């Protein structure tokens, strides 16, 4: 499972594609996924979700620049 981030929290160096979802924070499992997606760049804050209490779950991590 990828990382999950609450709205307005930074993803640090884990930018990528994220899907809005409900998460059981005790077991760190996704309980429901929604059809909203976003792209968050490294060191940016996550955008707001459509309803309070939801999170952004990472579905693809952008590779780091190796140059």
N, C-alpha and C positions, 0 to 999 in steps of 0.2 A: 504494500500500500504506500502511495506517495504521501507527502506531507499534507496537512490541512492547516488553514490559516483563517482566523476570524477577520471580519471587515476592519479596515483601517490599521491592520498590523503588517509589519514588514516581512517579506519573504527572504531577506538577506541575499545569499547567492543561489537561491533555488528558484529562479524565475522559470516560467513555462506556461503551459495551458492548464486552466483550472475549470472545474465544473461545480456549480452550486449544489449543496447537499445538506442533509441532516446527519449528524454524527453523534454516536454514543461516546461521550468523552471519557467514560470509565473504562470501556473496552477498546476504544480507538477504532471502532468499526463504523462503516457507512450504513445508515439505516434506510435512507431514501435519497435518490438522485433526482435532480430537476434539470430541465432543458435549457438552463442558462449557462453560458460559457464565457470565459474572459482570458486574456493574456496578460500576465503580470511580469514585467521585466525585473531583473536583479535589483535589489535595494529599493524597490517601490512598495508602497502600501497597497493592500488589497482593496478593491472597490466595495461599495455597499452591496449587500444582498437584497433580494426582493422582500424578505421578511426577517425580523429580528430572530436571533437564535440559530441562524443557518451559518454554514461555513463554506469556504472554497476548498475543494479537494483537488490535489494535483493529479492530472492524468498524463502529462508529458512534461519532462524537464528539459529545458533548453541546454544544450551542451555548452561547456565553458570554452572560451577562446584559448587556444593552446599556443598562440604565436608568442 
